[in-house]
Amino acid sequence: MRSQRRSTHTEPSLVPLADMLTNTVGIMLFILIFTVLATASASVIREFPLEHESNKKPIDIICAHGKIYPVSLGGLAVSTYLPNGGKDIDVGQLARKVQTEHIDMDGILAQGAFVVMFTPRPDGGEAIGKISDGSTALNDVLAGSDPEKRYFYFFVAPDSIDAFSAARKFVKSRGYEYGWGPSGQDGGAGLVLLGSVQGAFSGHPL
């Protein structure tokens, strides 16, 4: 008699597939947890200056040397170099250097324009603490100004981000809009007071 051979058939196992899926999910969870822990202390800026056309006039402020320089650059330049509102200008008195408590100024006549360059004094300025507790000299800058007609523009040096943040919060709490732009390490800035491009560069680094 012939013996009958039994055919053997092996069912495929899903165990390796389950192991692979488990390992993949575990790796993804590990990456997610690591990312959350690594960014837990990161600072996220949630407020940005409004960027739109405005008829308001700027109040220019310098942030440098880790401090705020509570001086309206435009007001200081006009009162120093154009005390009569630009009438009866003495050209000989324009191209000169002037030192103040917080800022050194240098009047420059070039190509039919008059430019005032500002350099913040390392021994001047105001500490962040005074801005935070509201005792800042910025109150003097705000005196007589109207948030419906004026806005703040900050020249921000690389070492003064914290000072800018404190000053920004201060003026924003008083209803003022603000803008900002980078300046050099020394916080230098410039304004065009007279010339065919008068006002075109006002509030912007030269």
Legacy VTK file of the C-alpha trace (Angstrom):
# vtk DataFile Version 3.0
C-alpha trace
ASCII
DATASET POLYDATA
POINTS 206 float
0.000 0.000 0.000
1.193 3.449 -0.762
1.547 5.785 2.161
-0.079 9.222 1.779
2.102 12.263 2.345
0.580 15.059 4.319
1.258 18.487 2.952
2.436 21.011 5.549
1.322 24.667 5.319
2.771 27.342 7.655
0.634 30.390 8.435
2.519 33.732 8.176
3.275 35.283 11.574
2.342 38.898 12.310
4.691 39.102 15.283
7.613 40.712 13.346
5.256 43.324 11.886
3.884 44.132 15.333
7.420 44.458 16.697
8.377 46.825 13.901
5.324 49.026 14.456
5.946 49.091 18.201
9.564 50.142 17.701
8.544 52.883 15.231
5.921 54.323 17.566
8.372 54.175 20.474
11.012 56.099 18.536
8.469 58.762 17.500
7.320 59.191 21.106
10.935 59.503 22.261
11.627 62.230 19.670
8.434 64.067 20.660
9.259 63.973 24.372
12.855 65.099 23.738
11.636 68.015 21.580
9.145 69.173 24.216
11.749 69.035 26.980
14.339 70.859 24.870
11.973 73.734 24.039
10.234 73.993 27.398
12.292 77.023 28.446
12.440 78.706 25.051
11.092 82.264 24.809
8.504 82.933 22.146
7.800 86.484 21.017
4.062 86.835 20.618
3.888 90.581 20.030
5.160 92.334 16.943
5.062 95.983 15.896
2.205 96.958 13.639
3.409 97.450 10.079
1.193 99.824 8.148
1.244 103.285 6.643
0.720 106.006 9.215
0.445 109.774 9.279
1.769 109.819 12.824
5.150 111.389 13.529
7.896 109.258 15.126
9.497 109.669 18.517
12.929 108.130 17.941
14.601 106.325 20.856
17.959 104.497 21.045
18.484 101.188 22.847
22.211 100.521 23.294
24.784 99.342 25.828
22.016 97.342 27.515
20.122 100.547 28.348
17.451 102.865 27.010
18.339 106.424 25.985
15.182 108.347 26.951
15.619 111.189 24.479
13.463 112.011 21.471
16.163 112.265 18.829
14.121 114.473 16.532
13.132 116.864 19.296
16.685 117.040 20.616
18.156 117.693 17.166
15.645 120.401 16.297
16.003 122.209 19.626
19.801 122.074 19.340
20.417 122.898 15.689
17.194 124.606 14.594
16.021 126.535 17.668
13.934 128.922 15.573
12.169 126.201 13.656
14.556 126.485 10.727
14.245 130.263 10.328
17.344 132.436 10.037
19.626 129.388 9.848
23.288 130.020 10.587
25.014 127.477 8.339
28.212 127.893 10.297
26.460 126.632 13.420
25.094 123.486 11.789
28.310 121.559 11.211
29.305 121.153 14.849
29.459 118.533 17.567
27.302 118.734 20.676
27.519 116.623 23.817
24.503 115.968 26.023
23.935 113.884 29.132
22.938 110.807 27.172
23.950 111.313 23.534
26.697 112.922 21.453
25.533 114.642 18.266
27.428 115.529 15.129
25.902 117.894 12.581
26.995 117.141 9.004
26.389 119.156 5.838
26.661 116.933 2.773
25.236 117.068 -0.751
22.720 119.777 0.016
21.356 118.053 3.116
21.862 118.490 6.828
22.185 115.266 8.795
22.536 114.814 12.534
24.339 111.683 13.669
23.684 110.373 17.175
26.074 108.299 19.269
24.839 107.112 22.693
27.280 107.717 25.532
28.345 104.546 27.399
28.043 106.468 30.684
24.568 107.744 29.798
21.265 105.973 29.302
18.817 104.508 31.761
18.801 101.057 33.346
16.091 98.532 32.531
14.926 98.502 36.153
13.665 102.087 35.995
11.711 101.316 32.850
10.105 98.248 34.395
8.980 100.024 37.579
7.646 103.052 35.703
10.150 105.615 37.059
11.717 106.021 33.650
12.629 109.360 32.112
10.517 108.255 29.149
7.690 109.920 31.054
9.312 113.249 30.157
9.369 112.222 26.499
5.685 111.315 26.695
4.753 114.630 28.299
2.638 116.645 25.892
2.567 113.935 23.223
-0.561 112.231 21.902
-0.695 108.508 20.945
-3.165 109.469 18.227
-0.505 111.668 16.598
2.816 110.109 17.570
4.408 106.649 17.618
7.710 105.334 18.945
10.552 104.131 16.761
13.421 102.274 18.444
16.999 101.932 17.187
18.031 98.605 18.740
21.677 97.565 19.183
22.460 93.808 19.367
23.271 93.993 23.098
20.030 95.764 24.042
17.164 93.449 23.161
16.036 93.301 26.807
16.090 97.094 27.103
14.002 97.380 23.947
11.524 94.809 25.257
11.053 96.756 28.508
10.669 100.094 26.712
8.281 98.577 24.171
6.017 97.280 26.929
6.145 100.663 28.650
5.033 102.723 25.638
2.516 100.099 24.522
0.842 100.192 27.948
0.317 103.915 27.388
-1.446 103.417 24.076
1.426 104.100 21.669
2.195 102.108 18.566
5.839 101.358 17.909
8.313 100.257 15.292
11.961 99.306 15.430
15.066 98.745 13.385
18.593 97.445 13.983
21.516 99.738 14.655
25.233 99.152 14.982
26.906 97.788 18.089
27.401 101.354 19.373
23.720 102.190 18.798
24.500 104.984 16.355
21.648 106.489 14.348
20.998 109.455 12.117
18.239 111.825 11.034
17.956 114.068 7.988
16.672 117.457 9.137
17.121 119.626 6.052
17.351 118.824 2.364
15.379 117.447 -0.546
14.889 114.142 1.297
13.912 115.789 4.577
11.945 113.301 6.650
12.480 110.427 4.206
15.052 108.840 6.504
13.645 110.150 9.768
13.397 107.314 12.241
15.673 105.015 10.271
19.391 104.239 10.639
21.633 105.834 8.038
LINES 1 207
206 0 1 2 3 4 5 6 7 8 9 10 11 12 13 14 15 16 17 18 19 20 21 22 23 24 25 26 27 28 29 30 31 32 33 34 35 36 37 38 39 40 41 42 43 44 45 46 47 48 49 50 51 52 53 54 55 56 57 58 59 60 61 62 63 64 65 66 67 68 69 70 71 72 73 74 75 76 77 78 79 80 81 82 83 84 85 86 87 88 89 90 91 92 93 94 95 96 97 98 99 100 101 102 103 104 105 106 107 108 109 110 111 112 113 114 115 116 117 118 119 120 121 122 123 124 125 126 127 128 129 130 131 132 133 134 135 136 137 138 139 140 141 142 143 144 145 146 147 148 149 150 151 152 153 154 155 156 157 158 159 160 161 162 163 164 165 166 167 168 169 170 171 172 173 174 175 176 177 178 179 180 181 182 183 184 185 186 187 188 189 190 191 192 193 194 195 196 197 198 199 200 201 202 203 204 205
